[in-house]
Amino acid sequence: MDPRYHKLASNLVSHSVNLSAGEKVLIHAFDVPEEITLALVRAVRQRQAHPFVQLQSGRIERECLLGGKIEQFESSLKWELERMKEMDAYIALRGSSNVFETSDLPSDDLQRAMKTLKPVLDWRVNQTKWCVLRWPTPSMAQQAKMSTERFEDFYFNACCMDYAKMSLAMNGLVERMRNADQVSISGPGTDLIFSIKGIDAVGCSGTHNIPDGEVFSCPVRDSVEGYITYNADTIYQGTSFSNIRLAFKEGRIVKATASSNEDKLNEILDSDDGSRYIGEFAIGFNPMIKEPMLDILFDEKISGSFHFTPGQAYEEANNGNKSQVHWDMVCVQRPEWGGGAIHFDGELIRKDGLFIPDNLQSLNPDNLLSNG
């Protein structure tokens, strides 16, 4: 077995979900090799905890969703929610041989399943120790425009970096976001202003996502004004979108355009009452991740990026917005992407992807990657 599998599995059970003896963990393996699932089971047992495994296939999942009736999903809800309530932790490894597997599913089928099964997601997110990560596949390598071997090296370097060091480095940004009121963001096609006053900020350093590297908060629900243009392409519900531009008034998205699949964009944003309001604002800074690759667990951590997310807010940094949608849309502000600036209460926090205040410079790439 590739020794990197053991290292990743050990990091997941010790750092990410911090399993204790006797705890129960659900390992949700989605189109991944048996070896990494075996490595996880063994790592769980080394912690004297109890592993439970669910194996899933993207093609079979698509078939179950296609034309699925509400009675089917309500039955799934009963036993999946009961199982999740028995778990102390959840680790999901999500591979995919085809990231567009659900692209031709009718929106009604997908939304019916998501809405009905949302209580399982809510319990998992709010009541368990959880971590979700992708698995490197040839499909992902193609998205990243890399050879399979080079992409695997990139993946393990990003997923197994020193997250303990990152955790210490982000403390200054967490504190500044907790104390901030007005946030302004400027850049090509972007001029936003909103408040995060009274809403918590959360640092993410490998405990919920791998790879990781962000601090997130949330705008006061009706405070967002202006417009934003996202320069990273995105996939949501199996459909790809480019050059999304959102315009806001009193917190609500009043106009949404894109250079591809604009009708689908607005269909998703009309899913429910909360899908046209923002549920997350986050600043990304993983130094190993430089370019978008149409995988949000990587793209939202891009060095020099931020994401501004229509839909559901997290309980830890909550503005009260509820939705079945949570769509992390990413804008990269490094110079080669057009640059940009983020201010908190008039103070320049980050310029062209680099942090400016002295106590935040430890989050810049050279410092995060140094051995000092």
C-alpha positions as CSV (number, residue, x, y, z in Angstrom):
1,M,0.0,0.0,0.0
2,D,1.2,3.5,-0.8
3,P,2.7,4.8,2.5
4,R,1.0,8.2,1.8
5,Y,-2.4,6.5,2.3
6,H,-1.4,5.6,5.9
7,K,-0.1,9.1,6.6
8,L,-3.3,10.7,5.3
9,A,-5.5,8.2,7.2
10,S,-3.6,8.9,10.4
11,N,-3.9,12.6,10.0
12,L,-7.7,12.3,9.4
13,V,-8.4,10.3,12.5
14,S,-6.0,12.1,14.8
15,H,-6.0,15.8,13.7
16,S,-9.2,16.2,11.6
17,V,-11.8,14.4,13.7
18,N,-9.6,13.7,16.8
19,L,-11.1,10.3,17.5
20,S,-11.1,9.0,21.1
21,A,-11.3,5.4,22.3
22,G,-14.8,4.1,22.0
23,E,-16.1,6.7,19.6
24,K,-18.0,5.6,16.4
25,V,-17.1,7.0,13.0
26,L,-18.9,6.6,9.7
27,I,-16.4,6.3,6.8
28,H,-18.3,7.3,3.6
29,A,-16.2,6.1,0.6
30,F,-17.5,7.4,-2.7
31,D,-15.7,6.0,-5.8
32,V,-12.4,5.5,-4.1
33,P,-9.8,2.7,-4.0
34,E,-10.3,0.0,-1.4
35,E,-6.8,0.6,-0.1
36,I,-7.5,4.1,1.4
37,T,-10.7,2.8,3.0
38,L,-8.7,-0.1,4.5
39,A,-6.1,2.4,5.7
40,L,-8.8,4.4,7.4
41,V,-10.4,1.4,9.1
42,R,-7.0,0.4,10.5
43,A,-6.2,4.0,11.6
44,V,-9.6,4.1,13.4
45,R,-8.9,0.9,15.2
46,Q,-5.5,2.1,16.3
47,R,-7.3,4.8,18.1
48,Q,-9.5,2.1,19.7
49,A,-12.5,3.6,18.1
50,H,-15.2,1.8,16.0
51,P,-15.3,2.1,12.2
52,F,-18.5,1.9,10.1
53,V,-18.3,2.0,6.3
54,Q,-20.7,3.1,3.6
55,L,-19.5,2.5,0.0
56,Q,-21.2,4.5,-2.8
57,S,-21.0,4.8,-6.6
58,G,-21.6,8.0,-8.6
59,R,-23.3,6.2,-11.4
60,I,-25.6,4.2,-9.1
61,E,-26.4,7.3,-7.1
62,R,-27.4,9.1,-10.3
63,E,-29.7,6.2,-11.2
64,C,-31.3,6.3,-7.8
65,L,-31.9,10.1,-8.0
66,L,-33.3,9.9,-11.6
67,G,-37.1,10.0,-11.2
68,G,-36.9,9.3,-7.5
69,K,-40.1,9.8,-5.6
70,I,-40.6,11.7,-2.3
71,E,-41.5,8.4,-0.6
72,Q,-38.1,6.9,-1.5
73,F,-36.2,9.8,0.0
74,E,-38.4,10.0,3.1
75,S,-37.6,6.3,3.7
76,S,-33.9,7.0,3.2
77,L,-34.2,9.9,5.6
78,K,-35.5,7.7,8.4
79,W,-32.6,5.2,8.6
80,E,-29.8,7.6,7.5
81,L,-30.8,10.1,10.1
82,E,-31.0,7.4,12.8
83,R,-27.6,6.1,11.8
84,M,-26.0,9.6,11.8
85,K,-27.4,10.2,15.3
86,E,-25.4,7.1,16.5
87,M,-22.1,8.5,15.1
88,D,-19.6,10.6,17.0
89,A,-17.6,11.4,13.8
90,Y,-17.9,11.3,10.0
91,I,-15.2,11.1,7.4
92,A,-16.1,11.3,3.7
93,L,-13.7,10.5,0.8
94,R,-15.3,11.6,-2.4
95,G,-13.8,10.4,-5.7
96,S,-15.4,10.7,-9.1
97,S,-14.6,9.2,-12.5
98,N,-16.8,11.9,-14.0
99,V,-17.5,15.2,-12.3
100,F,-20.4,15.8,-14.7
101,E,-22.2,12.6,-13.7
102,T,-25.3,14.4,-12.5
103,S,-25.3,17.2,-15.2
104,D,-28.3,15.7,-17.0
105,L,-30.4,15.1,-14.0
106,P,-33.6,17.1,-14.0
107,S,-33.4,19.9,-11.4
108,D,-36.6,18.7,-9.7
109,D,-35.2,15.3,-9.1
110,L,-32.0,16.7,-7.5
111,Q,-33.7,19.3,-5.4
112,R,-36.3,16.8,-4.2
113,A,-33.6,14.6,-2.8
114,M,-31.5,17.4,-1.4
115,K,-34.5,19.0,0.4
116,T,-35.8,15.8,1.9
117,L,-32.4,14.5,3.1
118,K,-31.2,17.9,4.4
119,P,-31.8,16.9,8.1
120,V,-29.1,14.3,7.7
121,L,-26.6,16.9,6.5
122,D,-27.6,19.3,9.2
123,W,-27.1,16.7,11.9
124,R,-23.8,15.6,10.5
125,V,-22.5,19.2,10.2
126,N,-23.8,20.5,13.6
127,Q,-23.7,17.4,15.8
128,T,-20.6,15.3,14.8
129,K,-16.9,15.8,14.3
130,W,-16.6,15.6,10.5
131,C,-14.1,15.9,7.7
132,V,-14.8,15.8,3.9
133,L,-12.1,15.3,1.3
134,R,-11.8,14.5,-2.4
135,W,-9.8,11.6,-3.7
136,P,-7.3,12.1,-6.7
137,T,-8.6,10.6,-9.9
138,P,-7.7,10.9,-13.6
139,S,-10.8,13.0,-13.9
140,M,-9.6,15.5,-11.3
141,A,-6.1,15.5,-12.9
142,Q,-7.7,16.5,-16.2
143,Q,-9.6,19.3,-14.5
144,A,-6.3,20.5,-13.0
145,K,-4.6,20.2,-16.4
146,M,-2.0,17.9,-14.9
147,S,-0.7,14.4,-15.5
148,T,-2.2,11.8,-13.2
149,E,1.2,11.3,-11.4
150,R,1.8,15.0,-11.0
151,F,-1.7,15.6,-9.7
152,E,-1.3,12.8,-7.1
153,D,1.9,14.4,-5.8
154,F,0.1,17.8,-5.7
155,Y,-2.8,16.2,-3.9
156,F,-0.8,14.6,-1.1
157,N,1.4,17.6,-0.6
158,A,-1.7,19.8,-0.2
159,C,-3.5,17.3,2.0
160,C,-0.6,16.4,4.3
161,M,1.0,19.9,4.9
162,D,1.6,21.3,8.3
163,Y,-1.9,22.2,9.4
164,A,-0.8,22.7,13.0
165,K,1.4,25.6,11.9
166,M,-1.4,27.0,9.7
167,S,-3.7,26.9,12.7
168,L,-1.4,29.1,14.8
169,A,-0.8,31.5,11.8
170,M,-4.5,32.2,11.3
171,N,-5.3,33.3,14.8
172,G,-4.7,37.0,14.0
173,L,-7.1,36.9,11.0
174,V,-9.8,35.2,13.1
175,E,-9.5,37.9,15.8
176,R,-9.7,40.7,13.2
177,M,-12.8,39.2,11.5
178,R,-14.5,38.8,14.9
179,N,-14.0,42.4,15.7
180,A,-14.7,43.9,12.3
181,D,-17.9,45.7,11.2
182,Q,-17.7,47.0,7.6
183,V,-15.9,44.9,4.9
184,S,-15.2,46.3,1.5
185,I,-13.9,44.2,-1.4
186,S,-12.7,45.7,-4.7
187,G,-11.2,44.4,-7.9
188,P,-12.0,43.9,-11.6
189,G,-15.8,43.7,-11.9
190,T,-16.2,43.8,-8.1
191,D,-17.2,46.5,-5.7
192,L,-18.8,45.1,-2.5
193,I,-19.6,46.4,0.9
194,F,-21.2,44.5,3.8
195,S,-21.2,44.1,7.6
196,I,-20.0,41.1,9.6
197,K,-20.6,42.8,13.0
198,G,-21.6,40.5,15.7
199,I,-21.0,37.3,13.7
200,D,-18.3,34.9,14.7
201,A,-15.2,34.0,12.6
202,V,-13.9,30.4,12.3
203,G,-10.4,29.3,11.3
204,C,-10.2,26.1,9.2
205,S,-6.9,24.2,9.4
206,G,-7.7,20.6,8.5
207,T,-10.4,19.7,10.9
208,H,-13.4,19.8,8.5
209,N,-11.9,19.8,5.0
210,I,-8.8,18.4,3.6
211,P,-7.1,20.3,2.0
212,D,-7.8,23.3,4.1
213,G,-6.8,26.9,4.6
214,E,-9.5,29.5,5.2
215,V,-11.1,31.8,7.8
216,F,-14.9,32.2,7.3
217,S,-17.5,34.5,8.7
218,C,-20.9,35.6,7.3
219,P,-22.4,39.0,6.2
220,V,-25.3,40.4,8.2
221,R,-28.1,39.1,6.0
222,D,-29.5,42.3,4.5
223,S,-26.2,44.3,4.6
224,V,-24.7,43.3,1.2
225,E,-24.6,46.1,-1.4
226,G,-22.8,46.3,-4.8
227,Y,-21.7,43.6,-7.2
228,I,-19.1,40.9,-7.6
229,T,-17.6,39.0,-10.6
230,Y,-16.2,35.6,-9.9
231,N,-13.2,34.8,-12.0
232,A,-12.9,31.1,-11.1
233,D,-15.2,28.7,-13.0
234,T,-17.4,26.6,-10.8
235,I,-19.5,23.4,-11.0
236,Y,-22.7,23.1,-9.0
237,Q,-25.2,20.2,-9.3
238,G,-23.2,18.8,-12.1
239,T,-23.3,21.9,-14.3
240,S,-20.3,24.2,-15.0
241,F,-20.5,28.0,-14.9
242,S,-18.1,30.8,-16.0
243,N,-17.9,34.5,-15.3
244,I,-20.7,34.6,-12.8
245,R,-21.7,38.2,-11.8
246,L,-24.0,38.9,-8.9
247,A,-25.6,42.3,-8.1
248,F,-27.0,42.9,-4.6
249,K,-29.5,45.2,-3.0
250,E,-30.2,45.0,0.8
251,G,-28.5,41.7,0.9
252,R,-30.5,40.0,-1.9
253,I,-29.1,38.9,-5.3
254,V,-31.2,41.1,-7.6
255,K,-29.4,40.1,-10.8
256,A,-27.3,37.1,-11.7
257,T,-25.5,36.6,-15.0
258,A,-23.0,34.2,-16.4
259,S,-21.2,33.5,-19.7
260,S,-22.5,29.9,-19.6
261,N,-25.7,28.3,-18.3
262,E,-27.2,31.6,-17.1
263,D,-30.7,30.1,-17.0
264,K,-29.5,27.2,-14.8
265,L,-27.7,29.7,-12.6
266,N,-31.0,31.6,-11.9
267,E,-32.9,28.4,-11.5
268,I,-30.6,27.3,-8.7
269,L,-30.7,30.7,-7.1
270,D,-34.5,30.4,-7.1
271,S,-34.5,27.1,-5.2
272,D,-35.9,28.7,-2.1
273,D,-36.2,31.9,-0.2
274,G,-32.6,31.8,1.2
275,S,-30.7,31.0,-2.0
276,R,-30.5,34.6,-3.1
277,Y,-28.9,35.7,0.1
278,I,-25.3,35.1,1.2
279,G,-24.5,32.5,3.8
280,E,-20.7,32.7,4.0
281,F,-17.8,35.0,3.4
282,A,-14.3,33.4,3.6
283,I,-10.7,34.3,2.9
284,G,-8.5,31.4,1.4
285,F,-4.8,31.0,1.8
286,N,-3.5,27.5,1.2
287,P,0.0,28.1,-0.3
288,M,0.0,24.8,-2.2
289,I,-3.2,25.6,-4.2
290,K,-2.7,28.2,-6.9
291,E,-5.2,27.6,-9.7
292,P,-8.9,26.7,-9.9
293,M,-9.6,23.1,-10.9
294,L,-13.4,22.9,-10.8
295,D,-13.4,21.2,-7.4
296,I,-14.7,23.5,-4.6
297,L,-12.8,21.8,-1.8
298,F,-9.6,22.8,-3.5
299,D,-10.7,26.0,-5.2
300,E,-12.1,27.7,-2.1
301,K,-8.7,27.4,-0.4
302,I,-6.7,29.0,-3.3
303,S,-3.9,31.2,-2.1
304,G,-5.0,34.8,-2.5
305,S,-8.7,34.0,-3.0
306,F,-12.0,34.7,-1.2
307,H,-15.4,33.1,-1.6
308,F,-18.8,34.7,-1.2
309,T,-21.4,32.0,-0.9
310,P,-25.1,32.2,-1.8
311,G,-27.3,30.0,0.4
312,Q,-27.2,28.3,3.8
313,A,-25.2,29.8,6.6
314,Y,-23.2,27.7,9.0
315,E,-24.3,27.6,12.7
316,E,-20.8,28.6,13.9
317,A,-21.0,31.9,12.0
318,N,-24.7,32.4,11.4
319,N,-26.7,35.2,10.0
320,G,-30.0,33.2,10.1
321,N,-30.1,32.5,6.4
322,K,-31.5,29.0,5.6
323,S,-31.4,27.3,2.2
324,Q,-30.9,23.9,0.6
325,V,-28.2,25.7,-1.5
326,H,-24.7,26.4,-0.3
327,W,-22.7,27.4,-3.3
328,D,-19.1,28.5,-2.7
329,M,-18.2,30.9,-5.6
330,V,-14.5,31.9,-5.8
331,C,-12.6,35.0,-6.8
332,V,-8.8,35.0,-7.0
333,Q,-7.1,38.3,-6.3
334,R,-3.4,37.6,-7.0
335,P,-1.9,40.0,-9.6
336,E,-2.0,37.5,-12.5
337,W,-5.8,37.2,-11.9
338,G,-6.3,41.0,-11.9
339,G,-5.5,41.8,-8.3
340,G,-7.9,43.3,-5.8
341,A,-8.1,44.5,-2.2
342,I,-10.0,43.6,1.0
343,H,-10.5,46.3,3.8
344,F,-11.9,45.8,7.3
345,D,-13.3,49.1,8.7
346,G,-11.1,51.1,6.3
347,E,-7.9,49.2,7.1
348,L,-6.2,47.4,4.2
349,I,-6.1,43.7,5.1
350,R,-5.0,42.1,1.9
351,K,-3.7,43.5,-1.4
352,D,-3.3,41.5,-4.6
353,G,-3.5,38.2,-2.6
354,L,-0.9,39.1,0.1
355,F,-1.8,40.1,3.7
356,I,-0.5,43.5,4.8
357,P,-0.8,44.0,8.6
358,D,2.3,42.7,10.5
359,N,0.3,40.1,12.5
360,L,-1.2,38.6,9.4
361,Q,1.9,38.2,7.3
362,S,2.5,34.7,8.7
363,L,-0.4,33.6,6.5
364,N,1.5,34.6,3.3
365,P,2.8,31.7,1.2
366,D,6.5,32.1,1.9
367,N,5.9,32.1,5.6
368,L,3.5,29.2,5.7
369,L,5.9,27.1,3.6
370,S,9.1,28.0,5.5
371,N,10.7,25.7,8.0
372,G,11.1,28.4,10.6
